């Protein structure tokens, strides 16, 4: 659990939040949105909301979960609005830019690059809800009940989304092997 | 449950959708328990792969050539939609508002004949000269009445007479 930002030093508190959670939220948003630029903007919006929440009368106690929940909901809002803005930006003449360059990890060798790409593509063929539930359950390590509550779903609905996601990814991995 | 679980039942169990019979079978059947564990391991590997891909994500942008094609398609679509709207307005709305003309000249002739039968004849129209004489006489009488002070607002009456003549 992250300590809430001190009210007397909100800027330092926000910096601490950004430092601790930015990469995790960025990854989460990239997985849900499949768009690096959108993910960056959503994460910035999330930290702006965190800034407002930290200065409010009732700041969140568990910042990690609060940020995750706000980020997932912000991703959903993002996919439902601003289609024209995305269309314009997607037609801007920019070259591909790698956001992070790390040495090959053990996971790289366990699942090859081609299979990883197929998994990534298959993951983004899942419905928005299926991706959200999967990310909260397996990437963030939440229980299905916690994920359902954060997404405003019943537990049974969240489990059905999770089942379809698992089946689709399992079939993709089986075909790829 | 004696038979082994299907792949979907294993996946459902992984998602927390398994009922008591499936859970009991998983506890009793070594093969199904192993398949369940294999799926859990695969999911963990897939999650790590997805995280890895997300962490190494690239900002995918359109190339200039693709941008040109995309914008060209958008502009073409807009133009096509505009032309379609104009055609629709012309064929549906404008023609619906404009009365249709008789196509056959014989219909026009028949219509004119009918109008001629229902119109007043020349004998029914009052003779303009007689009408003017009648009005002049009335005007003279009114002028005399005005001079004698019998009638007031003489100018208005004269004007009214003119209006009556104009109307006729």
Interface residues (C-beta under 8 A of the other chain):
Chain A: X23 X27 X30 X31 X35 X36 X37 X39 X87 X90 X91 X92 X93 X94 X95 X96 X97 X98 X99 X100 X101 X102 X105 X107 X108 X110 X111 X115 X116 X117 X119 X120 X123 X138 X139 X144 X159 X160 X162 X163 X166 X167 X169 X170 X173
Chain B: X7 X8 X11 X12 X14 X15 X16 X17 X39 X42 X43 X44 X45 X46 X47 X48 X49 X50 X51 X52 X53 X54 X55 X56 X57 X58 X59 X60 X61 X62 X63 X64 X66 X67 X70 X71 X74
